Amino acid sequence: MNSEPLPPTERIYSSAPRATSPSLHRAPYLDPQTGEWVLSRFADVQAAFLAPGLCPIGAHAKDPVTAKVRDEQARFRAEAISALTAAKLALWESAFASQARNIAAALPIWRAIEVVEEFARPWSIAVAVQVTGANGNDAQHLARLAAQVSAATAKPDDPDLEAPAKAAGAELDEMLKHGTIPMAGPAFVGLSQTLPCLLANIWHALLQHPQQLERLHETPNLVPKALEELLRFAGMVHVLHRQAIEDVELDGMRIKAGQRLRLMLGVAHRDGEQFEAPEELDTTRRLVRHFTFGSGPHSCAAAPLLRMATTIATRSFVEHFTSVEHTVPVFLNGGEGFRWPAPLYVIRREDPPRRT
């Protein structure tokens, strides 16, 4: 994965992914430059997720989406959902938690730790191996292939990444063709590469709000509830695209077949009509809704798995780590597809984790 820092203008000192203002939360409008409908209010984005005539499409996809493609997407989604049974999730949950504790406990207490590269990424690769049924001896090679695919996803506007990503994806699919879940190749990419980037965003938010980090350290059983607010506040994907495969009525707006929509998730997550004090991180916030894992028929098929894994990793993070006294500049890495903050330095706590 390309982790070179962006120019200094991309240096960040706050976990807020996008500064927003009331003017950004406006009625849907047609962008004259791209020809896309732009949706930024929470209610409008929610309506788009629920509309069956709208299908996911890449930011720079050239071929139109058809009903056949929509049906194929639905089939893949149904297969993935059926493969991720409650019994499997329960079995994995125990293993993931044990792996997280072991990796964290093995890290030194005498120096600063780059928590994404030294904790989140190796743990996520182990998770990817277990979920996909990959050969553990191939883990590092698979991770390198996945990193090439992920780099192109993060920067879809970089043509130099397209060919290497395509070749890496084909090799990944071949190596995992006998995987234990459908579409094992993309699953390995998501778990080994996208998951640690999501964790980086969440943990950076907590490091920027030390009082809330310490509160969760003292009461780690609050992490599952707090995670929903963290996903709203610090989700790493801020824009998704849809295309109408038929004429669609969306809250009185007529979307013609073939037209595209740009869903501004990052802006919708800061909509003052939906959230009180939306620019603030409040891990005690109640009834939090967000689109980090999609919504409705367009929700991520792996959402239960990702939510469980993210909860386990974040609980381990608040139990074992805290911020360093002297921080270094943090940069946003990635591109239009998604971004994540790095480096993230922490120190391992000397006090034992609280198992409440």
Phi, psi and omega in degrees: 000139178286113181241020177293138181294147175285173180304161184305336178295343180266006177294137183233147176234003177229148181279350179299117187289329180212125173290133182237162176220160181305331182293339180282337179268088187231167178300151179306142180216159180267119179287116183294338182279320184257342184076011180265146167283135181250123179243125184233341179279148183303313183297323180290318178296319178300316180299322180294321179296330184271350184281118183291341181275003178251134183236147177299144178209150179289157182301325184242022179297138182261326182277137179290151176278140179242170177298326178297317178297318179300315181296323179292319176300318180295323179294314178300320181295316180296321179295319180294318180298318181292333180282332183268071183287161178299324180295318178295316181299319180295319179295314180294323184304314180296317181293318180297318181295318179296317179297319180296316179297318182294317180295315181295316183294337181276350181281149184287157176257357187263000178214165176290146183243131172277102198289336179285310183286329185264342182233299187297316186289311178298324177294317181295323177296319177298320177298315181298320179298314183293316184293319184273349183075024180292158174287122182302331179292341180264004190304313184290322177294317177299320180295323178294319176296315180298325180296324178293319177295316182295323180300319179290327177292320180292326181236072183293345180268005179260104184294337181290341181269346189294308183295313177300324180293321180296316179295317179296319179296321178295318179293320179299314179298320180294318181291334184249021184294340177255026180298162185276355177228157177297149178051052184297327179298303176302325179296319179296320178299311182299317184282321184276336186242309183289320181302311178296331177291320176297317178298323179300317178297315181295314184289327176297321177300317180292321179295332177279351178230072189301329179295321179287326175298314181292326178298317179289329175297318180289329182226073186293345177290352176275354184301315182304318179289317180296331183299325181297320176292322178295323178292323175295313188283326191231021175300147189265343178264121185251347181219134170232159183237146177225156174229141179278127176265358177202167176298134184231132172266120184234097181051048179084356180258134182261115176261122181279150178305132181097340180285152182251158179231145175246113182266115184270081185298315182300323178287317180300326179290350177245026182282117181294341176286338182257327186231136172283134183048061188294338181278356182259142171275121180225098184288357174261003181301140183259151173053053181279133174240146180202172183245020182302323177251026181079199181195149175058220181293348178254018175287152180295131181298332181266013184305315179300320179294314182294320179295318179296313182295318181295323177295314180299312182296320182288325175297317178296322179298311183290333179286322191257339190232156173214172187285155176275157182290321182244113183268161175249160180303141178250137181241152171275123178255162179101213183196215186296327182293309174196161181223158177212150182275142177199150357276158177240104181263138178221174170237149178278135181289147177274336181282145182291151178299148178264120183262072180257000000 
